[in-house]
Amino acid sequence: MSEPTGGSPTAQDSASISPLVYLDYNCFQRGFDDPAQVRIQMEALACQEVFARAARNEITLAWSFMHEDETILCPFPARRQEAFRLATLCQVRVAPAAAIRTLAQSFQAQSGLSAKDALHLACAAQVEAVCFVTCDDGLIRQAKRLRLALAILNPVDYVRQVGK
């Protein structure tokens, strides 16, 4: 299992692991949202598929200090427990680092991202994820303005575009 504590995986790690995907925290929680909305049903199924791909080692997921903090602060025990269960599928760990903070501040200044969203995106960029997946349309729009090297996608679009 590859567990960088900040920067990028080493070249050796990169050669031995599948494509690295960073999920926004809302992907860990989508299954708890209102199933009466078709969009939420589709995103929840797509998120399940992403986690299933990680379980089959088709992709590698990252879990950051931001995921950890958001999970600890979650007031709903079932949601908290599920997020920690899904975290076990994440092979790459991202610890806080000055470079991530600096990058997040730059993202905020360039695109108006919230501090939390900027930190998640900076974590994804720092570990050189190939894709950042989120259910947040506003975050997708703002992040795309940054013209980053990683793809920024909704989970449904990710599953469609990177499908098998």
Backbone as a printed PyTorch tensor [residue, N CA C, xyz], in Angstrom:
tensor([[[  0.8470,  -1.1710,   0.0000],
         [  0.0000,   0.0000,   0.0000],
         [  0.8920,   1.2340,   0.0000]],

        [[  0.5750,   2.1850,  -0.8570],
         [  1.3630,   3.4050,  -0.9640],
         [  0.7390,   4.4860,  -0.0970]],

        [[  1.5300,   5.0670,   0.8000],
         [  0.9760,   6.0680,   1.6960],
         [  1.8890,   7.2690,   1.8360]],

        [[  1.9730,   8.1230,   0.7730],
         [  2.7520,   9.3390,   0.9220],
         [  2.1380,  10.2160,   2.0020]],

        [[  2.9360,  10.9820,   2.6770],
         [  2.4240,  11.8350,   3.7470],
         [  2.4320,  13.2980,   3.3330]],

        [[  2.4320,  13.5620,   2.1140],
         [  2.4460,  14.9380,   1.6470],
         [  2.6110,  14.9370,   0.1630]],

        [[  3.7890,  15.1340,  -0.3280],
         [  4.0630,  15.2780,  -1.7480],
         [  3.5200,  14.1680,  -2.6140]],

        [[  4.1180,  14.0230,  -3.7470],
         [  3.6640,  13.0770,  -4.7470],
         [  4.1630,  11.6780,  -4.4400]],

        [[  3.4540,  10.6750,  -4.9580],
         [  3.9870,   9.3330,  -4.8510],
         [  5.3290,   9.2830,  -5.5850]],

        [[  6.1980,   8.3950,  -5.1600],
         [  7.4820,   8.2800,  -5.8380],
         [  7.2680,   7.6640,  -7.2080]],

        [[  8.2860,   7.7460,  -8.0790],
         [  8.1800,   7.1530,  -9.4090],
         [  7.9040,   5.6570,  -9.3020]],

        [[  8.5410,   5.0030,  -8.3290],
         [  8.3190,   3.5750,  -8.1310],
         [  6.8600,   3.3280,  -7.7460]],

        [[  6.3130,   4.1540,  -6.8400],
         [  4.9110,   4.0150,  -6.4450],
         [  4.0020,   4.2050,  -7.6490]],

        [[  4.2670,   5.2350,  -8.4420],
         [  3.4210,   5.5560,  -9.5860],
         [  3.3860,   4.4170, -10.5910]],

        [[  4.5100,   3.7200, -10.7560],
         [  4.5540,   2.6260, -11.7110],
         [  3.7720,   1.4190, -11.2150]],

        [[  3.6140,   1.2860,  -9.9050],
         [  2.9910,   0.0860,  -9.3670],
         [  1.5290,   0.2840,  -8.9570]],

        [[  1.0060,   1.4690,  -9.0980],
         [ -0.3830,   1.6970,  -8.7190],
         [ -1.2040,   2.1390,  -9.9210]],

        [[ -2.5020,   1.9780,  -9.8030],
         [ -3.4220,   2.3750, -10.8570],
         [ -3.6330,   3.8840, -10.8230]],

        [[ -4.3760,   4.4340, -11.7960],
         [ -4.5760,   5.8930, -11.8490],
         [ -5.1050,   6.4420, -10.5200]],

        [[ -4.5270,   7.5440, -10.1030],
         [ -4.8810,   8.1550,  -8.8260],
         [ -6.0450,   9.1300,  -8.9940]],

        [[ -7.0970,   8.9170,  -8.2280],
         [ -8.3030,   9.7470,  -8.2720],
         [ -8.5320,  10.3310,  -6.8860]],

        [[ -8.8290,  11.6230,  -6.8500],
         [ -9.1330,  12.3100,  -5.5920],
         [-10.6230,  12.6420,  -5.6030]],

        [[-11.3460,  12.1390,  -4.6270],
         [-12.7780,  12.4080,  -4.4990],
         [-13.0190,  13.5390,  -3.5100]],

        [[-13.8630,  14.4740,  -3.8930],
         [-14.3090,  15.4940,  -2.9590],
         [-15.1020,  14.7720,  -1.8610]],

        [[-15.1690,  15.3820,  -0.6940],
         [-15.8260,  14.7210,   0.4300],
         [-17.2850,  14.3690,   0.1380]],

        [[-17.9600,  15.1660,  -0.6920],
         [-19.3710,  14.8890,  -0.9620],
         [-19.5720,  13.5350,  -1.6440]],

        [[-18.5540,  13.0110,  -2.3070],
         [-18.6680,  11.6820,  -2.9220],
         [-18.7460,  10.5830,  -1.8620]],

        [[-18.1170,  10.8090,  -0.7200],
         [-18.1750,   9.8370,   0.3710],
         [-19.5450,   9.8530,   1.0550]],

        [[-20.2900,  10.9310,   0.8660],
         [-21.5680,  11.1100,   1.5540],
         [-22.7840,  11.0310,   0.6250]],

        [[-22.5780,  10.9230,  -0.6780],
         [-23.6870,  11.0490,  -1.6280],
         [-24.7830,  10.0220,  -1.3960]],

        [[-24.4630,   8.8510,  -0.9650],
         [-25.4680,   7.8210,  -0.7340],
         [-26.4650,   8.1480,   0.3590]],

        [[-26.1880,   9.1650,   1.1640],
         [-27.0940,   9.5640,   2.2440],
         [-28.0310,  10.6960,   1.8340]],

        [[-27.8130,  11.2680,   0.6570],
         [-28.6130,  12.4120,   0.2280],
         [-29.9780,  11.9700,  -0.3030]],

        [[-30.8670,  12.9180,  -0.5730],
         [-32.2670,  12.6870,  -0.9380],
         [-32.4170,  11.8110,  -2.1800]],

        [[-32.8210,  10.5490,  -2.0060],
         [-32.9420,   9.6500,  -3.1600],
         [-34.1420,   9.9620,  -4.0530]],

        [[-34.9850,  10.9070,  -3.6500],
         [-36.1280,  11.2750,  -4.4780],
         [-35.6890,  12.0660,  -5.7120]],

        [[-34.4850,  12.6140,  -5.6770],
         [-33.9700,  13.3840,  -6.8090],
         [-33.1730,  12.4580,  -7.7300]],

        [[-33.5370,  12.4250,  -8.9910],
         [-32.8950,  11.5280,  -9.9500],
         [-31.3990,  11.8210, -10.0550]],

        [[-31.0230,  13.0860, -10.0800],
         [-29.6070,  13.4320, -10.1770],
         [-28.8220,  12.8090,  -9.0080]],

        [[-29.3770,  12.8970,  -7.8060],
         [-28.6930,  12.3470,  -6.6350],
         [-28.6070,  10.8250,  -6.7330]],

        [[-29.6600,  10.1880,  -7.2250],
         [-29.6130,   8.7330,  -7.4280],
         [-28.4760,   8.3570,  -8.3800]],

        [[-28.3750,   9.0870,  -9.4890],
         [-27.3400,   8.7920, -10.4840],
         [-25.9420,   9.0290,  -9.9120]],

        [[-25.7710,  10.1350,  -9.1940],
         [-24.4610,  10.4250,  -8.6020],
         [-24.1050,   9.4080,  -7.5210]],

        [[-25.0880,   8.9920,  -6.7340],
         [-24.8340,   7.9950,  -5.6900],
         [-24.3950,   6.6720,  -6.3150]],

        [[-25.0510,   6.2570,  -7.3810],
         [-24.6560,   5.0310,  -8.0800],
         [-23.2620,   5.1700,  -8.6910]],

        [[-22.9840,   6.3400,  -9.2630],
         [-21.6620,   6.5710,  -9.8530],
         [-20.5840,   6.5380,  -8.7730]],

        [[-20.8580,   7.1240,  -7.6190],
         [-19.8900,   7.0900,  -6.5160],
         [-19.6690,   5.6510,  -6.0570]],

        [[-20.7430,   4.8570,  -5.9820],
         [-20.5980,   3.4460,  -5.6240],
         [-19.6910,   2.7290,  -6.6240]],

        [[-19.8600,   3.0460,  -7.8990],
         [-19.0340,   2.4330,  -8.9320],
         [-17.5650,   2.8340,  -8.7750]],

        [[-17.3060,   4.0850,  -8.4370],
         [-15.9300,   4.5400,  -8.2160],
         [-15.3080,   3.7510,  -7.0580]],

        [[-16.0370,   3.6060,  -5.9740],
         [-15.5200,   2.8370,  -4.8340],
         [-15.3270,   1.3590,  -5.2080]],

        [[-16.2240,   0.8170,  -6.0300],
         [-16.0830,  -0.5720,  -6.4810],
         [-14.8230,  -0.7290,  -7.3290]],

        [[-14.5240,   0.2460,  -8.1680],
         [-13.3020,   0.2000,  -8.9830],
         [-12.0660,   0.2400,  -8.0880]],

        [[-12.1390,   1.0300,  -7.0310],
         [-11.0090,   1.0760,  -6.0890],
         [-10.8530,  -0.2800,  -5.3950]],

        [[-11.9570,  -0.8990,  -5.0370],
         [-11.9080,  -2.2030,  -4.3760],
         [-11.3140,  -3.2720,  -5.2990]],

        [[-11.5340,  -3.1000,  -6.6170],
         [-10.9700,  -4.0370,  -7.6010],
         [ -9.5590,  -3.6140,  -8.0380]],

        [[ -9.0170,  -2.5780,  -7.4140],
         [ -7.6820,  -2.0550,  -7.7350],
         [ -7.5620,  -1.5440,  -9.1630]],

        [[ -8.6660,  -1.1000,  -9.7390],
         [ -8.6300,  -0.5050, -11.0730],
         [ -8.2020,   0.9550, -11.0060]],

        [[ -8.4710,   1.5740,  -9.8710],
         [ -8.0380,   2.9470,  -9.6180],
         [ -7.4990,   3.0030,  -8.1910]],

        [[ -6.7580,   4.0580,  -7.9090],
         [ -6.2590,   4.3070,  -6.5610],
         [ -6.9240,   5.5840,  -6.0690]],

        [[ -7.4400,   5.5490,  -4.8640],
         [ -8.0780,   6.7190,  -4.2730],
         [ -7.1630,   7.3420,  -3.2230]],

        [[ -7.3180,   8.6520,  -3.0520],
         [ -6.5580,   9.3910,  -2.0400],
         [ -7.4900,   9.7960,  -0.9040]],

        [[ -6.9610,   9.7920,   0.3070],
         [ -7.6670,  10.2420,   1.5180],
         [ -6.7680,  11.2810,   2.1580]],

        [[ -7.2870,  12.4800,   2.3380],
         [ -6.4580,  13.5700,   2.8620],
         [ -6.8640,  13.9600,   4.2780]],

        [[ -6.0300,  14.7960,   4.8500],
         [ -6.3340,  15.3720,   6.1600],
         [ -7.6600,  16.1280,   6.1140]],

        [[ -8.0400,  16.6510,   4.9700],
         [ -9.3280,  17.3450,   4.8420],
         [-10.4850,  16.3570,   4.9590]],

        [[-10.3730,  15.2030,   4.3160],
         [-11.4030,  14.1750,   4.4620],
         [-11.5450,  13.7700,   5.9270]],

        [[-10.3880,  13.5740,   6.5580],
         [-10.3630,  13.1670,   7.9630],
         [-11.0790,  14.2070,   8.8410]],

        [[-10.7250,  15.4790,   8.6510],
         [-11.3330,  16.5570,   9.4460],
         [-12.8330,  16.6410,   9.2190]],

        [[-13.2520,  16.5720,   7.9490],
         [-14.6830,  16.6710,   7.6600],
         [-15.4470,  15.4880,   8.2480]],

        [[-14.8390,  14.3280,   8.2280],
         [-15.4950,  13.1490,   8.7840],
         [-15.6180,  13.2660,  10.3050]],

        [[-14.5580,  13.6790,  10.9550],
         [-14.5860,  13.8430,  12.4120],
         [-15.6450,  14.8630,  12.8250]],

        [[-15.8030,  15.9200,  12.0240],
         [-16.7700,  16.9720,  12.3450],
         [-18.2060,  16.6330,  11.9400]],

        [[-18.4020,  15.5590,  11.2050],
         [-19.7450,  15.1750,  10.7590],
         [-20.6150,  14.8350,  11.9710]],

        [[-21.7750,  15.4800,  12.0990],
         [-22.6250,  15.2460,  13.2740],
         [-23.4750,  13.9740,  13.2030]],

        [[-23.4150,  13.2540,  12.0720],
         [-24.2620,  12.0780,  11.8800],
         [-23.4250,  10.7990,  11.9760]],

        [[-23.6300,  10.0060,  13.0190],
         [-22.8020,   8.8060,  13.2290],
         [-22.7780,   7.8360,  12.0420]],

        [[-23.9060,   7.5900,  11.4080],
         [-23.9310,   6.6390,  10.2810],
         [-23.0960,   7.1560,   9.1170]],

        [[-23.1980,   8.4460,   8.8450],
         [-22.4010,   9.0450,   7.7590],
         [-20.9200,   8.9900,   8.0990]],

        [[-20.6060,   9.2980,   9.3420],
         [-19.2030,   9.2810,   9.7960],
         [-18.6310,   7.8710,   9.6550]],

        [[-19.3780,   6.8810,  10.1260],
         [-18.9370,   5.4910,  10.0610],
         [-18.7300,   5.0550,   8.6110]],

        [[-19.6420,   5.4210,   7.7130],
         [-19.5160,   5.0360,   6.3060],
         [-18.3090,   5.7040,   5.6560]],

        [[-18.0720,   6.9680,   5.9640],
         [-16.9010,   7.6560,   5.4010],
         [-15.6150,   6.9660,   5.8470]],

        [[-15.5270,   6.6030,   7.1090],
         [-14.3260,   5.9050,   7.5850],
         [-14.2030,   4.5100,   6.9730]],

        [[-15.3340,   3.8490,   6.7260],
         [-15.2910,   2.5440,   6.0560],
         [-14.7520,   2.7010,   4.6310]],

        [[-15.2690,   3.7010,   3.9130],
         [-14.8130,   3.9440,   2.5400],
         [-13.3570,   4.3940,   2.5020]],

        [[-12.9110,   5.0470,   3.5610],
         [-11.5130,   5.4930,   3.6360],
         [-10.5520,   4.3190,   3.5610]],

        [[-11.0050,   3.1520,   3.9680],
         [-10.1260,   1.9810,   3.9120],
         [ -9.8000,   1.5850,   2.4730]],

        [[-10.5890,   2.0670,   1.5210],
         [-10.3200,   1.8080,   0.1010],
         [ -9.2890,   2.7750,  -0.4730]],

        [[ -8.9450,   3.8020,   0.2750],
         [ -8.0160,   4.8300,  -0.1960],
         [ -6.5890,   4.4250,   0.1470]],

        [[ -5.7710,   4.2110,  -0.8650],
         [ -4.4160,   3.7190,  -0.6600],
         [ -3.3900,   4.8340,  -0.4770]],

        [[ -3.7210,   6.0400,  -0.9020],
         [ -2.7840,   7.1640,  -0.7720],
         [ -3.3050,   8.0980,   0.3120]],

        [[ -2.4380,   8.4540,   1.2380],
         [ -2.7750,   9.3730,   2.3270],
         [ -2.0560,  10.7040,   2.0860]],

        [[ -2.7800,  11.7800,   2.3390],
         [ -2.2230,  13.1170,   2.1350],
         [ -2.2500,  13.8620,   3.4630]],

        [[ -1.0830,  14.1660,   3.9750],
         [ -0.9530,  14.8960,   5.2380],
         [ -0.8690,  16.3930,   4.9600]],

        [[ -1.1580,  17.2180,   5.9680],
         [ -1.0240,  18.6730,   5.7770],
         [  0.4250,  19.0180,   5.4380]],

        [[  0.5890,  20.0030,   4.5630],
         [  1.9310,  20.4460,   4.1730],
         [  1.8570,  21.9140,   3.7710]],

        [[  2.9290,  22.6210,   3.9790],
         [  2.9820,  24.0390,   3.6190],
         [  2.7100,  24.2340,   2.1310]],

        [[  3.2110,  23.3410,   1.3010],
         [  3.0030,  23.4670,  -0.1500],
         [  1.5190,  23.3800,  -0.5060]],

        [[  0.7790,  22.5370,   0.2020],
         [ -0.6630,  22.4120,  -0.0430],
         [ -1.3690,  23.6990,   0.3640]],

        [[ -0.9940,  24.2370,   1.5200],
         [ -1.6000,  25.4920,   1.9830],
         [ -1.3340,  26.6180,   0.9820]],

        [[ -0.1080,  26.7270,   0.5090],
         [  0.2610,  27.7770,  -0.4390],
         [ -0.5120,  27.6200,  -1.7480]],

        [[ -0.6030,  26.3940,  -2.2370],
         [ -1.3400,  26.1300,  -3.4660],
         [ -2.8230,  26.4510,  -3.2930]],

        [[ -3.3940,  26.0890,  -2.1560],
         [ -4.8030,  26.3740,  -1.8750],
         [ -5.0570,  27.8840,  -1.8560]],

        [[ -4.1620,  28.6180,  -1.2430],
         [ -4.3080,  30.0750,  -1.2150],
         [ -4.2640,  30.6520,  -2.6250]],

        [[ -3.4020,  30.1170,  -3.4470],
         [ -3.3110,  30.5490,  -4.8430],
         [ -4.6190,  30.2480,  -5.5800]],

        [[ -5.1760,  29.0460,  -5.3620],
         [ -6.4420,  28.6790,  -5.9960],
         [ -7.5650,  29.6110,  -5.5670]],

        [[ -7.5950,  29.9580,  -4.2890],
         [ -8.6200,  30.8780,  -3.7910],
         [ -8.4960,  32.2350,  -4.4770]],

        [[ -7.2870,  32.7340,  -4.5650],
         [ -7.0640,  34.0490,  -5.1720],
         [ -7.4290,  34.0510,  -6.6570]],

        [[ -7.1420,  32.9660,  -7.3540],
         [ -7.3780,  32.9010,  -8.7940],
         [ -8.8330,  32.6590,  -9.1710]],

        [[ -9.5490,  31.8920,  -8.3450],
         [-10.8840,  31.4890,  -8.7830],
         [-11.9890,  31.6910,  -7.7630]],

        [[-11.6560,  32.1820,  -6.5830],
         [-12.6880,  32.4330,  -5.5860],
         [-13.1990,  31.1870,  -4.8820]],

        [[-12.4530,  30.1050,  -4.9200],
         [-12.8570,  28.8850,  -4.2160],
         [-12.9180,  29.1210,  -2.7110]],

        [[-13.7780,  28.3970,  -2.0320],
         [-13.7930,  28.4460,  -0.5720],
         [-12.4930,  27.8080,  -0.0720]],

        [[-12.1320,  28.0870,   1.1640],
         [-10.9090,  27.5250,   1.7340],
         [-10.9520,  26.0000,   1.7070]],

        [[-12.0740,  25.4180,   2.0810],
         [-12.2080,  23.9560,   2.1220],
         [-12.0540,  23.3560,   0.7250]],

        [[-12.7480,  23.9360,  -0.2570],
         [-12.6500,  23.4170,  -1.6260],
         [-11.2380,  23.5990,  -2.1780]],

        [[-10.6290,  24.7330,  -1.9010],
         [ -9.2750,  24.9930,  -2.3810],
         [ -8.2830,  23.9980,  -1.7730]],

        [[ -8.4640,  23.6680,  -0.5060],
         [ -7.5690,  22.6960,   0.1280],
         [ -7.7410,  21.2990,  -0.4710]],

        [[ -8.9740,  20.8860,  -0.7110],
         [ -9.1870,  19.5810,  -1.3460],
         [ -8.5280,  19.5450,  -2.7260]],

        [[ -8.7420,  20.5920,  -3.5070],
         [ -8.1670,  20.6400,  -4.8480],
         [ -6.6380,  20.6830,  -4.7960]],

        [[ -6.0890,  21.4190,  -3.8410],
         [ -4.6310,  21.4880,  -3.6820],
         [ -4.0630,  20.1250,  -3.2860]],

        [[ -4.7790,  19.3900,  -2.4470],
         [ -4.3410,  18.0290,  -2.0900],
         [ -4.2900,  17.1610,  -3.3430]],

        [[ -5.3240,  17.2460,  -4.1650],
         [ -5.3640,  16.4480,  -5.4020],
         [ -4.2110,  16.8160,  -6.3260]],

        [[ -3.9530,  18.1040,  -6.4640],
         [ -2.8570,  18.5500,  -7.3250],
         [ -1.5090,  18.1300,  -6.7580]],

        [[ -1.3520,  18.2150,  -5.4580],
         [ -0.0790,  17.8860,  -4.8100],
         [  0.3190,  16.4250,  -5.0190]],

        [[ -0.6570,  15.5250,  -4.9770],
         [ -0.3440,  14.1030,  -5.1730],
         [ -0.4390,  13.6890,  -6.6420]],

        [[ -0.6350,  14.6760,  -7.4970],
         [ -0.6970,  14.4590,  -8.9420],
         [ -1.7920,  13.4740,  -9.3440]],

        [[ -2.9730,  13.6660,  -8.7550],
         [ -4.1310,  12.8660,  -9.1450],
         [ -4.4500,  13.1500, -10.6130]],

        [[ -4.9560,  12.1490, -11.3070],
         [ -5.3400,  12.3540, -12.6980],
         [ -6.7290,  12.9740, -12.7950]],

        [[ -7.4920,  12.8540, -11.7110],
         [ -8.8570,  13.3620, -11.7370],
         [ -9.3120,  13.7720, -10.3390]],

        [[-10.0790,  14.8520, -10.2900],
         [-10.7420,  15.3260,  -9.0690],
         [-12.2320,  15.1700,  -9.3390]],

        [[-12.9190,  14.3950,  -8.5140],
         [-14.3340,  14.0940,  -8.7220],
         [-15.1570,  14.7500,  -7.6160]],

        [[-16.2000,  15.4860,  -8.0160],
         [-17.0720,  16.1730,  -7.0530],
         [-18.5040,  16.2260,  -7.5810]],

        [[-19.4530,  16.2710,  -6.6610],
         [-20.8690,  16.4410,  -7.0050],
         [-21.2530,  17.9240,  -7.0490]],

        [[-20.3320,  18.8160,  -6.7720],
         [-20.5780,  20.2530,  -6.6460],
         [-20.3320,  20.9650,  -7.9800]],

        [[-21.4200,  21.3450,  -8.6570],
         [-21.3050,  22.0180,  -9.9630],
         [-20.5350,  23.3320,  -9.8730]],

        [[-20.7560,  24.0840,  -8.7990],
         [-20.0470,  25.3550,  -8.6270],
         [-18.5510,  25.1410,  -8.5000]],

        [[-18.1640,  24.1300,  -7.7480],
         [-16.7440,  23.8080,  -7.5980],
         [-16.1540,  23.3830,  -8.9370]],

        [[-16.8920,  22.6030,  -9.6990],
         [-16.4080,  22.1870, -11.0250],
         [-16.1410,  23.4140, -11.8920]],

        [[-17.1030,  24.3450, -11.9320],
         [-16.9260,  25.5640, -12.7460],
         [-15.7150,  26.3640, -12.2910]],

        [[-15.6030,  26.5830, -10.9780],
         [-14.4890,  27.3780, -10.4520],
         [-13.1430,  26.6810, -10.6760]],

        [[-13.1040,  25.3820, -10.4550],
         [-11.8400,  24.6460, -10.5960],
         [-11.3820,  24.6040, -12.0500]],

        [[-12.3130,  24.5020, -12.9780],
         [-11.9370,  24.4620, -14.4010],
         [-11.2820,  25.7680, -14.8420]],

        [[-11.6130,  26.8640, -14.1890],
         [-10.9700,  28.1570, -14.5120],
         [ -9.4740,  28.1310, -14.2340]],

        [[ -9.0570,  27.2450, -13.3500],
         [ -7.6430,  27.1630, -12.9710],
         [ -6.7890,  26.4600, -14.0270]],

        [[ -7.4280,  25.7600, -14.9490],
         [ -6.7270,  25.0480, -16.0270],
         [ -5.6200,  24.1360, -15.4860]],

        [[ -6.0110,  23.2870, -14.5690],
         [ -5.0680,  22.3590, -13.9420],
         [ -4.8000,  21.1540, -14.8400]],

        [[ -3.7610,  20.4280, -14.5290],
         [ -3.3920,  19.2480, -15.3060],
         [ -4.3360,  18.0730, -15.0410]],

        [[ -5.1100,  18.1220, -13.9650],
         [ -6.0160,  17.0190, -13.6650],
         [ -7.4260,  17.3250, -14.1590]],

        [[ -8.1600,  16.2960, -14.5250],
         [ -9.5410,  16.4480, -14.9580],
         [-10.4100,  16.7620, -13.7450]],

        [[-11.4180,  17.5990, -13.9370],
         [-12.3720,  17.9450, -12.8790],
         [-13.7380,  17.4680, -13.3710]],

        [[-14.2950,  16.4480, -12.7060],
         [-15.5160,  15.8220, -13.2110],
         [-16.5300,  15.5210, -12.1210]],

        [[-17.7810,  15.4980, -12.5230],
         [-18.8770,  14.9810, -11.7230],
         [-18.7300,  13.4510, -11.7320]],

        [[-19.1730,  12.7430, -10.6780],
         [-18.9950,  11.2870, -10.6600],
         [-19.6600,  10.5610, -11.8400]],

        [[-20.8120,  11.0280, -12.2810],
         [-21.4840,  10.3970, -13.4180],
         [-20.6260,  10.5600, -14.6740]],

        [[-20.1090,  11.7570, -14.8930],
         [-19.2470,  11.9870, -16.0540],
         [-17.9560,  11.1810, -15.9470]],

        [[-17.4170,  11.0630, -14.7420],
         [-16.2080,  10.2610, -14.5640],
         [-16.4590,   8.8190, -14.9730]],

        [[-17.5460,   8.2200, -14.4890],
         [-17.8400,   6.8270, -14.7980],
         [-18.0950,   6.6620, -16.3010]],

        [[-18.7710,   7.6230, -16.9270],
         [-19.0220,   7.5470, -18.3710],
         [-17.7180,   7.6390, -19.1690]],

        [[-16.8740,   8.5990, -18.7950],
         [-15.6570,   8.8710, -19.5680],
         [-14.5550,   7.8730, -19.3060]],

        [[-14.5070,   7.3320, -18.1090],
         [-13.4330,   6.4230, -17.7470],
         [-14.0350,   5.0260, -17.5360]],

        [[-15.1530,   4.7880, -18.1920],
         [-15.8520,   3.5090, -18.0330],
         [-15.1340,   2.3640, -18.6880]],

        [[-15.5620,   1.1940, -18.3410],
         [-14.9580,  -0.0340, -18.8990],
         [-15.8830,  -0.6040, -19.9400]]])
